[in-house]
C-alpha cells in the first residue's frame, strides 16, 4: 500500500527520531572513553610541562584505546587554559595538566580570577614534580649563587630575571628579597620565549624548570648555579641548593591531571588508574627523569588534599616575597 505524502512524511520523521534516540542511547551506554580526549596545557609547546605531558599522554592514549590531542593554551599565567577547562563539559573528554601556576599561585598573584582552583575542578591524579634551577647567561662572571649576589649588590638594578610561570616569578622575587638585592623583573607569556632572550643576553638570569633548561646548560649556552628545592635533586646531584646560600629558599613545582568540576566518579577512577600505571612504569619514569621530572602519583583524594595544602604554601611564599596582585 502506498501512503499519502503527508503520512509518508510523518512516518519518515518518526523513524528519524527513533533512530536518533537509539543512536543517542547507544552512545550514552558506550564505555568511557569512546572518542578523542583533549588535554589542555597552560604553557606553550617546548615548556617542561608540554615535554613531559607528551611522553605520558602517548602511553595514556594507548592504554585508554583512544587518541589524545594536546592543546596548548598559554597566556594570563595559565588562566586561559584553566578557565577553558573549568567551563567545559565534565564528561572526561576535556582535561587539563596543571601546575602550581594556575592552581596554587594565581589566587595570590592575580586580582581578577576567572575560575576557582578548587571548586571548579575535579582532581584526577598527580603526576610528579618539576624541580627548578637558577640559570644565568654565561657572560655573567659568577659561578655560584654567592658570587651572583655579590655582583648584584655591587651594581643594584643592573641584573634582571625573566619569568614565564608563577614558579619563576616567585623564585626571582624570593631570591631578591632573601638575598637583599635589587633585580629587574621581565615577565614573559611562557618559558620558551623567556629562555630565548636569556640565551641571547637580553636578560641576566632565570629560574627555569629542569626539562626546559637542562639541554641549554649541557650545550654551555647557560650556566646552572643551584636548584630551588631545599634538598639536592636526585636528578642533578652535583648542583647545590639555593638554601645553601640563601637560607629559607625552598620552591617546588608540581604537575597533575584535572578535569571540570562534577566529573562522574567511574571516569575519574578509570583515568586515575591508567595515569598511575603509566607514571609508575620504570621505562616512563626513566624517560621523565632524563628530562628532569620526578614522576610519581597517587589516588584522587590524595591529590585533592594536596591542592588545598599548596594554596597555603604559595600564599606564604608570595606574601613573603612581597609580590602584589596584578
C-alpha positions as CSV (number, residue, x, y, z in Angstrom):
1,X,0.0,0.0,0.0
2,X,1.3,3.4,-0.9
3,X,0.8,6.0,1.8
4,X,-0.2,9.6,1.1
5,X,2.6,12.1,1.0
6,X,1.7,13.6,4.4
7,X,1.6,10.1,6.0
8,X,4.9,9.2,4.4
9,X,6.5,12.4,5.8
10,X,5.2,11.7,9.3
11,X,6.5,8.1,9.1
12,X,9.9,9.3,8.0
13,X,10.1,11.9,10.8
14,X,9.1,9.2,13.3
15,X,11.7,6.8,12.0
16,X,14.4,9.5,12.1
17,X,13.5,10.4,15.7
18,X,13.5,6.8,16.8
19,X,16.8,6.2,15.1
20,X,18.4,9.3,16.7
21,X,17.1,8.1,20.1
22,X,18.6,4.7,19.6
23,X,21.9,6.2,18.5
24,X,22.0,8.6,21.4
25,X,21.2,5.8,23.9
26,X,23.9,3.6,22.4
27,X,26.4,6.4,22.6
28,X,25.5,7.2,26.2
29,X,25.9,3.5,27.1
30,X,29.2,3.1,25.3
31,X,32.1,2.6,27.8
32,X,34.4,5.6,28.5
33,X,36.3,6.6,26.6
34,X,34.9,6.2,23.0
35,X,36.3,9.2,21.3
36,X,39.3,11.6,21.3
37,X,40.3,13.3,24.6
38,X,41.6,16.8,24.5
39,X,44.3,17.6,27.0
40,X,44.7,21.3,27.6
41,X,48.1,22.7,28.8
42,X,48.6,26.1,30.4
43,X,52.0,26.6,28.8
44,X,53.5,26.8,25.3
45,X,54.9,23.9,23.2
46,X,58.5,23.3,24.3
47,X,57.9,24.0,28.0
48,X,58.7,21.5,30.7
49,X,55.0,20.7,31.2
50,X,54.5,20.2,27.5
51,X,57.5,18.0,27.1
52,X,56.7,15.6,30.0
53,X,53.0,15.5,29.3
54,X,53.5,14.4,25.7
55,X,55.5,11.4,27.0
56,X,52.8,10.4,29.5
57,X,49.8,11.2,27.1
58,X,51.2,9.0,24.3
59,X,51.1,6.0,26.6
60,X,47.9,7.0,28.3
61,X,46.1,7.2,24.9
62,X,47.3,3.7,24.1
63,X,46.1,2.4,27.5
64,X,42.7,4.0,27.0
65,X,42.4,3.0,23.4
66,X,41.7,6.5,22.0
67,X,43.6,9.4,20.7
68,X,44.7,12.3,22.9
69,X,45.1,15.7,21.4
70,X,47.4,18.2,23.2
71,X,46.0,21.8,23.1
72,X,48.5,24.4,24.3
73,X,46.7,27.5,25.7
74,X,49.4,29.7,27.2
75,X,48.7,33.2,28.5
76,X,47.5,35.1,31.6
77,X,49.8,32.9,33.8
78,X,47.9,29.8,32.8
79,X,44.5,31.3,33.5
80,X,43.3,30.9,29.9
81,X,43.7,27.2,30.0
82,X,42.3,26.8,33.4
83,X,39.2,28.9,32.6
84,X,38.6,27.0,29.4
85,X,38.7,23.6,31.2
86,X,36.6,24.9,34.1
87,X,33.8,25.8,31.6
88,X,33.9,22.5,29.7
89,X,31.5,19.6,30.0
90,X,32.5,17.3,32.8
91,X,32.4,14.2,30.6
92,X,36.1,13.3,30.7
93,X,36.8,14.4,27.2
94,X,38.4,17.8,28.1
95,X,41.1,17.6,30.7
96,X,44.0,19.7,31.9
97,X,47.5,19.1,33.1
98,X,48.0,21.8,35.6
99,X,50.8,23.0,37.8
100,X,51.3,25.3,40.8
101,X,51.0,28.3,38.4
102,X,47.2,28.1,37.7
103,X,46.2,26.2,40.8
104,X,48.4,27.3,43.7
105,X,49.9,30.8,42.9
106,X,47.4,32.6,40.7
107,X,44.9,33.3,43.5
108,X,47.6,35.4,45.2
109,X,49.1,36.9,42.1
110,X,46.0,38.0,40.2
111,X,43.3,40.4,41.2
112,X,40.7,39.1,38.8
113,X,40.4,35.4,38.9
114,X,38.1,33.8,36.3
115,X,37.9,30.4,38.0
116,X,38.1,28.8,41.4
117,X,41.1,26.5,41.6
118,X,39.2,24.1,44.0
119,X,35.5,24.4,43.3
120,X,35.7,24.5,39.5
121,X,37.8,21.3,39.1
122,X,37.9,17.6,39.7
123,X,41.3,16.3,40.8
124,X,42.3,13.1,38.9
125,X,45.9,12.3,39.5
126,X,49.2,13.9,40.4
127,X,52.0,13.0,38.0
128,X,55.1,14.4,39.7
129,X,57.4,17.3,40.5
130,X,59.4,19.5,38.1
131,X,62.4,20.9,40.0
132,X,63.5,24.4,39.0
133,X,67.1,25.7,38.8
134,X,68.7,29.1,38.6
135,X,70.5,29.7,35.3
136,X,72.4,32.7,34.2
137,X,73.9,33.9,30.9
138,X,77.4,32.6,30.5
139,X,78.9,36.1,30.1
140,X,78.0,36.9,33.7
141,X,81.2,36.4,35.8
142,X,79.6,34.3,38.5
143,X,80.0,30.6,39.2
144,X,77.9,30.4,42.3
145,X,74.9,31.9,44.0
146,X,77.1,33.8,46.4
147,X,79.2,35.3,43.6
148,X,76.0,36.4,41.8
149,X,74.7,38.1,44.9
150,X,78.0,39.9,45.3
151,X,77.7,41.2,41.7
152,X,74.1,42.3,42.2
153,X,75.0,44.2,45.4
154,X,77.8,45.9,43.7
155,X,75.5,47.2,40.9
156,X,71.9,47.5,42.2
157,X,69.3,47.2,39.4
158,X,71.9,46.1,36.7
159,X,70.8,42.5,36.6
160,X,67.4,41.2,35.5
161,X,65.4,37.9,35.8
162,X,63.0,36.6,33.2
163,X,59.8,34.6,34.1
164,X,57.3,32.5,32.2
165,X,55.5,30.9,35.1
166,X,54.5,31.6,38.7
167,X,57.4,29.4,39.9
168,X,59.8,31.7,38.0
169,X,58.1,34.8,39.2
170,X,58.0,33.8,42.9
171,X,61.5,32.3,42.8
172,X,63.0,35.5,41.4
173,X,61.2,37.7,43.9
174,X,62.1,35.4,46.8
175,X,65.7,35.4,45.8
176,X,65.8,39.2,45.6
177,X,64.0,39.5,49.0
178,X,66.0,37.0,50.9
179,X,69.4,38.0,49.4
180,X,68.7,41.7,49.9
181,X,69.4,42.6,46.2
182,X,67.7,44.6,43.6
183,X,66.7,42.7,40.4
184,X,64.6,43.9,37.4
185,X,61.7,41.5,36.7
186,X,61.0,40.9,33.0
187,X,57.8,38.8,32.6
188,X,57.0,36.6,29.5
189,X,54.0,34.8,28.3
190,X,55.7,31.4,28.7
191,X,59.1,29.9,29.4
192,X,60.4,29.3,25.9
193,X,60.5,32.9,24.7
194,X,62.0,33.9,28.1
195,X,64.7,31.3,27.6
196,X,65.4,32.6,24.1
197,X,66.0,36.1,25.4
198,X,68.2,34.8,28.2
199,X,70.4,32.8,25.8
200,X,70.6,36.0,23.6
201,X,71.8,38.0,26.6
202,X,68.8,40.3,26.8
203,X,68.1,39.3,30.4
204,X,70.6,38.1,33.0
205,X,69.1,35.1,34.7
206,X,66.0,32.9,35.1
207,X,64.5,30.3,37.3
208,X,63.6,27.6,34.8
209,X,62.2,24.0,35.1
210,X,64.9,21.4,34.6
211,X,63.3,19.8,31.5
212,X,63.3,23.1,29.6
213,X,66.7,24.4,30.8
214,X,68.9,21.4,31.1
215,X,69.6,21.0,27.3
216,X,70.9,24.6,27.1
217,X,73.0,24.0,30.2
218,X,74.5,20.9,28.7
219,X,75.2,22.8,25.5
220,X,77.0,25.5,27.5
221,X,74.5,28.2,26.4
222,X,73.6,28.8,30.0
223,X,75.3,28.3,33.4
224,X,73.3,26.5,36.2
225,X,74.0,27.7,39.7
226,X,71.6,25.9,42.0
227,X,68.3,24.0,42.4
228,X,65.3,25.7,44.1
229,X,64.4,22.7,46.3
230,X,65.6,22.6,49.9
231,X,67.3,19.2,49.3
232,X,69.6,18.5,46.4
233,X,67.8,16.9,43.5
234,X,68.5,13.3,42.8
235,X,68.3,14.2,39.1
236,X,71.0,16.9,39.5
237,X,73.1,15.8,42.5
238,X,76.0,18.0,41.5
239,X,74.0,21.2,41.8
240,X,73.9,22.9,45.2
241,X,70.6,24.2,46.6
242,X,69.6,27.8,46.8
243,X,69.0,27.3,50.5
244,X,72.8,26.6,51.0
245,X,73.4,30.3,50.3
246,X,70.0,31.9,50.7
247,X,68.6,30.4,53.9
248,X,64.9,29.6,53.8
249,X,64.7,29.2,50.0
250,X,62.5,26.2,49.1
251,X,60.3,26.2,46.0
252,X,59.0,23.2,44.1
253,X,56.8,23.0,41.0
254,X,54.2,20.2,40.8
255,X,52.2,18.7,38.0
256,X,48.9,16.9,37.8
257,X,45.7,16.0,35.8
258,X,42.4,17.7,36.5
259,X,39.0,17.9,34.8
260,X,36.0,20.2,35.2
261,X,34.0,20.0,38.4
262,X,31.5,17.2,38.9
263,X,33.1,14.5,36.7
264,X,31.5,11.1,37.2
265,X,33.4,9.0,39.8
266,X,33.8,6.0,37.5
267,X,35.5,8.1,34.8
268,X,37.8,9.7,37.4
269,X,38.6,6.2,38.8
270,X,39.5,4.9,35.3
271,X,41.7,7.8,34.4
272,X,43.5,7.8,37.7
273,X,44.2,4.0,37.4
274,X,45.6,4.4,33.9
275,X,47.7,7.5,34.7
276,X,49.2,5.9,37.7
277,X,50.1,2.8,35.7
278,X,51.8,4.9,33.1
279,X,53.7,7.1,35.6
280,X,54.9,4.2,37.7
281,X,56.3,2.3,34.7
282,X,60.1,2.1,35.1
283,X,60.7,3.0,31.4
284,X,58.4,6.1,31.6
285,X,60.0,7.1,34.9
286,X,63.4,6.9,33.3
287,X,62.3,8.9,30.2
288,X,60.9,11.6,32.5
289,X,63.9,11.6,34.8
290,X,66.1,12.1,31.7
291,X,64.1,15.3,31.2
292,X,64.3,16.4,34.8
293,X,60.9,15.3,36.1
294,X,60.5,13.3,39.3
295,X,57.5,11.1,38.4
296,X,55.0,9.6,40.9
297,X,51.3,9.5,41.5
298,X,48.5,8.6,44.0
299,X,44.7,8.4,44.4
300,X,42.4,11.4,43.6
301,X,41.7,12.0,47.2
302,X,45.4,12.5,48.0
303,X,45.7,14.9,45.1
304,X,42.6,16.9,46.3
305,X,44.1,17.3,49.7
306,X,47.5,18.3,48.2
307,X,45.8,21.1,46.1
308,X,44.4,22.7,49.2
309,X,47.7,22.4,51.1
310,X,49.5,24.1,48.2
311,X,47.3,27.1,48.3
312,X,48.6,27.7,51.8
313,X,52.2,27.1,50.8
314,X,52.1,29.5,47.8
315,X,50.2,32.2,49.7
316,X,53.0,32.2,52.3
317,X,55.7,32.3,49.5
318,X,54.1,35.1,47.6
319,X,53.4,37.3,50.6
320,X,56.9,36.6,52.0
321,X,58.4,37.8,48.7
322,X,56.4,41.0,48.8
323,X,54.6,40.4,45.5
324,X,51.5,42.4,45.0
325,X,48.5,41.2,43.0
326,X,48.4,42.4,39.4
